[in-house]
Amino acid sequence: MDSGEHSNQLERYQNIIDIEYKNYRKILIYLTPEGSLSSENNWRIYSYSQVVEIIDSICKSYKSTIGADIYTLMTHYSTLIRRHIVSDSEIAELCRKIYFKHRQALDLIIEHRPDLQSEIAVEIKKLLNPLIESNEIFADFWNKGWISFGAKDWENKSGSREMICFVIENLPGSLIMIVQLRSIEDKEIRQKIFDLLQEQDHSKILKKTKLNRKYMTIYNRQILNKIDYEDGDIENIFKKIQDFWEDFIKNDFVSIEKIISENIEVILKDN
């Protein structure tokens, strides 16, 4: 996409086409983001702006006859071109002019731009605080990208703060809730917890995995994905986190807490 014409490229392509499609009429199109001139006069010059215009014209004129799936595909492709290709050649020049005209103000804005990852971490802490204050959970705020917590009942029964917990992975492009079985010194207890969680019928909530030396994820649920960060503003992101949390704390958290608490109780009795 970003590479210019080189190494007699068009001549080589035409030779291949002439051999493979000897008896066909050939229309040779040199397609570039800006409609750049080619080294061969018999190639037609096209820009991606023209492609977008053609696609949009077809979608507008034949929407009722081309079918919903084809219409969706074509409109999405048109949007993709505008966002990732045409913008580089047309909007980029406008952005450069704006930047040089308002450089000082824009540099100041960039320097003090919001840290979305930190803001999300603060929002998560607000959601956890009521449960921490009511002594229902323990929580560790390691950094803005890694927050762990668990039912206080787990910690009281087995000191499981270091053995099993919920973890919120707050990454720059995603937000994920997981449950981890951690690496602990007592391999026998760890093996028993793993066996109980895997053998019983918890497949609707806990996922099957393999026992290994390091952390094992037995539950995984996506909260935010890349599209949320690209297209959503901070209010929409916070709302999605809030909606997830309300559903999670009433359903999955209760179910997982019960499964683990009951299994820890069994293990402790055996030991």
N, C-alpha and C positions, 0 to 999 in steps of 0.2 A: 504493500500500500504506500509506504513512504519512500520507496526506492525509485529513482528516476530510470529512464531508458538507458541501457548500457549494453556493450558487447554485441552490437548488431542484433539486438534482441528481436526487433520486428521483422527483420529480414529472415532470421532463423525460424521464427514462428510461421511466417508465410510459406517458407519452403516445406515445412512439415505439413501444413494444411494442404498445399498443392499436391503433395504426394498421397496423403491419406484420403483426400476428397477431390480427386482429379476431375471428375465430371460434374461437380457441383458449382453453382454460382456462389461466390464468396463475397461477403460484406465485412471488411476489416475495420474494426473500431478500436481506436487508441483512447482508453478511458483513464483519466487522471482526476484528482480532486479539483484542480483548477482549469482543466481543459487545455493542458500544455500542448505545444506544437510537437509533432513527431518528426523523425528523421526521414520517413518515407512518405512521399506525396499521395500514394494511393490508399493511405489509411485515413478514415474519417476521425475527426477530433470530437471527443465528447467529455463533458465534465459531469461530476456526480450531481451537480445542481440540475442539469438537464434530465438525468435519470430520475431524480425526485419529482420533477415536473411531469414527466411521463407517467410515473406510477400514480401520482395524485390525480392526474387527469383521467386515467383509466378507472381508478376507484370512484371518482365522482360521477363519471358518465355511465358506468356499468355495475354500480353497486348491487342493483337488484337482480343481475343475471350471472355474476361471476361466482356467487356462493359465499356463505359466511366465512368458511375456513380460509378460502383464498383471499377474501377481502381483509381479514384479520392479519394474515401473513404479509400481505403487501403493505398495509398501513404500518405494521410494526417495522418492516424493513425500511420504509421511508423515514420513520422516526429515528431509526438507528443511524441512517446515513446523515441526517440533519445533525444529530447529536455528536457523532464521532468522526465524521469526514468533512462535510460541508462547513461545519463550524470552524474547523482548522483553517480553512481558506478564506472565509468571508467574515465570520464574527471575530476571529482572532485579530484581524487588522483593526477592527473597531475597538477591541479591548486594549490593544497596544496604544492607540491614540488616547483613550480615556486614562490609561495608567500614566502616561507621560504628562498629561495635563493636570492630573490630581495625584502625583506620585507621593507627596508628603502625607496627605490624608490617608491614602490607601496603605502606605507602609505602616502607618500608625495603627490602622485597623487590623492589618495582618499580624502585627506584633502583639496586639491584645485580643486576638480572636479567641472565642470560647473554646475551652477544652472539653469536647463532648464526652469523652471517656470519663473525665473527672466528674462532670455534672451527673452522668448516669450513676456513678459510684455513690454520690451524695444522695440521689433519689432512692437507690437501693437501701442505703443506711436508714433513711426515713421510714421505709417499709418494715425493716427489721426491728427498729427501735422499740415499738410497742411490745413486741414479743420478748425482747431482751429485758425490758423494764419489768414485765410481768413474770420474769424468771421462767418462761416457757422454753426458751432456747438459749444455747451458748453461741457466740459468734466471734470470729476473728477477722479483722479487716487488715489483711496483709499489705495490700496496696490497692490502687484503683482498679487493677485488672484481675484481682484474685480475692474473693470474699468467701469464707467458709462458715457454715453454721450447722447446728444439729439440735435435735430435741434434747432438752435438759435431762430428760429421763434416761437417755442413752449414757450420758456422762456419769450420772449418779450411780447407775447400775454396774458399769464396767470400765469406767475411765476411758470411754470410747472416743473421746475428743481427738485422740491421735490415731484411731483405728478406722472410723467410718464417719462420713459427714456429707452434707450437701455442699456443693461448690458452685458459685456463680462466676463464670469466666467472662469478664468484661473486656473484650478485645476491641481494637479500633474499628473493626468491621462486622462484629457479631456479638450477641449476648446469649449465653447458653447456661442452662441449669443442669447440673449433673449430680449424681451420687457416686462417691468414690469409696472403694475399699482400699485402705492404705497399707503401706508396707510397715509391719510392726515386728518386734523381736520374737514374740510368742507365735511361732509358725503354726502350732497346733490349734490355737484359738482362731487364728486367721483362716485356716483350712476349714474348720467347722462352720464358721460364719458363711464362708463361700459355698460350702456344700448345701447348707440349709437354704440359702437364697436361690441357688440354682436348681435344686431338686424339687422344691415345692412349686405349686402351680401359681407363679407370680408373673407369668409371661406377659400379661396385659400391661404391667407396669414396669417390671424390671427386665432388662435385656440379658440374653445369654452371653457369656464371655468366657475367657480362659483364665485360670489362675497363673499369675506370674509374680516376679519378685517386686515389681514396682506397683504404682497405683493402678487400680482397675475400675473402669467406669461401668456401673451396673444400671444406671438410669441416665437418659440424655434427652433434653427437650430444648428446642430452639425458641428463644424469646424474640430476638431481633436478627435480621439478616442484612446482607449488603444493600438490598434495595431500600430498606427502611432508612439507612444512613444516607443514601444518595437522594432519595425523593421526599423523605419526611422531615418536617421541621421539629424543633425540640418539644413542642407541645404534643404533637402526634406521637413522638417516640415515648414520652413520659406516659401518655394515655395507654399505649400498647403495653408498656411495662406494668402499669397499674392493673389493667384488665387481666394480664397473665397472672399476676400475683394473687388477685382475688380468686381466680379459678384454681390456681395451684394450691393455695393454703387451705382451701375448703375440700379439695379432692385428693390430688396426688400426694401432698404432704402428709395428710392424715393416713392414707393407705400405706405409704412407705414407712412412716413412723411406727405404725402398728406392726408391720411385718418385721422390721428390724428389732423393735423392743421385745416382741415375743421370741424371736430367735436368740437374742442376747440372753434372755431369761433362761432358755433351755441350755445354752452353753455354760452359763454360770452354775447351773445345777449339776451339770456333768463334771464340773471342775471343783 
